[in-house]
Amino acid sequence: ADLNTNIEDEGSSFYGVSSQYESPENMTITCSTKVCSFGKQVVEKLETEYARYENGHYSYRIHRSPLCEYMINFIHKLKHLPEKYMMNSVLENFTILQVVTNRDTQETLLCVAYVFEVSASEHGAQHHIYRLVKE
C-alpha cells in the first residue's frame, strides 16, 4: 500500500487489476481471487479466460478487471486511518490469494499470495516475489 499514491477524486476513480499469462499449450484458465481477513474468506472473484495464439504461444489477458465494492471500501477506509501503524495493524490480518487453474483438468498452474504493508518510501511500494516449486 503506497501512501504516496494520490487519488484526488475517489468517487470517479477506477479500481481494477490487469494480469497476463502465457502457455505453450492451448487451454481455458480460471483465475480465482480470494480476499481473506483474519484467516477467513470474505469475497471471491472467479474469472475465465480463453487462449489467444500469439507469436508461438498462447496468451491469456485479464484487462482492467474491476475491484469489488468490498475492496474499494477497504481501500478508502484504510487510506483515512490517521497513523501508519494503524494501517499496518489492519493489513497484518488481510491477504489475497490468487489461483490460476486449467478449467478442464483442474490442475493448479499458478498460486500467488499477496501480503501487504504500508509504504511511505519516495521510491513507491516495494515487493518481494517467492517461487514455490514441486520436487
N, C-alpha and C positions, 0 to 999 in steps of 0.2 A: 504494500500500500504506500504509494508515493505522496507524501504531504505537499510536495511542490507542484503537483498537478492542480491547475486552477481551472475549474469549470464554473464560469460566471453564471449562466442561466441554466440551472439544473433542470428546470421544467421542460426545456426543449432539447436537452442533450440526449444523444443516442448512447445507450449502454449495450454493447454487444461484443461478441468474440468471433474471430475468424481462425480457422485451422486448416492445414493441408497435410495430406498423407499420400504416400506413393507406394506402389507394389509392383513386382514383376508379374503378378497374377491378376486376372480379372475376377472380381468378386463384388458382392454388395456388403458394405460395412454398416454396423450400428455403433453409434457413439452415445454412451450413457454418461451423463454428467450428474453426479450426486453431490449435493451440498449437505454437510454434516455439522451439527452444532452439539457440543458436549457428547460426541460419540454417537449421536443418533441422526439418522437421515431426516432432513427437513423437507427437501424437494428433490425431484429427479427430472431431468430432461432427456428424452430419447430422440435421436436424430438418425435417419437412414440416408446413406449416400451411395450413389451408383458410380461405377468407374467411367472415366473418360480416358481413352487411349491417346497419349501424347508423347512424342519423342522416344518411343521404345519402351514406355512403362505406362502403368495405369495410375491416374491421379484421382484423388478424392478431395473435394473442397467444401468446407462449410464456411460460407461467406456472410459476415455480419449477422450472425445468429443472435437475436435479441435476448438480453438477460430477462429473467422472470421478475415479477413485481417484488418478490421476497428479496432478491439480490439488490435491486435498485434501492429499496427502502433500507436495507442493511448498510449499503454504501453511504447513503445520506445521513443515517444516524451515526455511523462511525465517524464521518468527517466532522460532525458537530460536537463530538466529545471534546472537552476543554484541554485535556492533557494527553501527551503521547503515551504515557504509561497506562492510562485508561484504555486507549485504543489497543495497545498490545495485550492487555488483560482480556479484552473481548476476543482478539484474534487468536489467542492461545487455545481457545476452545472452538475454533472454526477451521474446517478443512474442506477441500473439494477433491473428489475422486472421479477421475475420468477413465473410462474403459472403452477401448475400441475392439469390437469383435467381428468376426466373419459371420454375417447373418445366417448363412445356410448351415455352417458346421458348428457354430457357437464357440469356435476357437478364439481365445483371447490373443489379440495381436499387439496391443499396447495398453499399459496401465500407468497412469500418472496421478500422483497425489500432490496437491498444492497445499502448502503450509505457508502462512503469511506472517509478516511483521511489518511495522511501520518504518518507513524510511524518510528521513528528512535530509538526506545527503544531497549535495549540489549536483552529484552525478546521477541522480534519479534512483529508481528502485534497483536493487541488486537481486540476483537469483543464483541458485545452485541447482544443478541437474545431476541426478544419480541414475545410473542404468542398472537394473537388476536382470541377471541372466540365469537361465536354467542350465544346469550342468548334467 
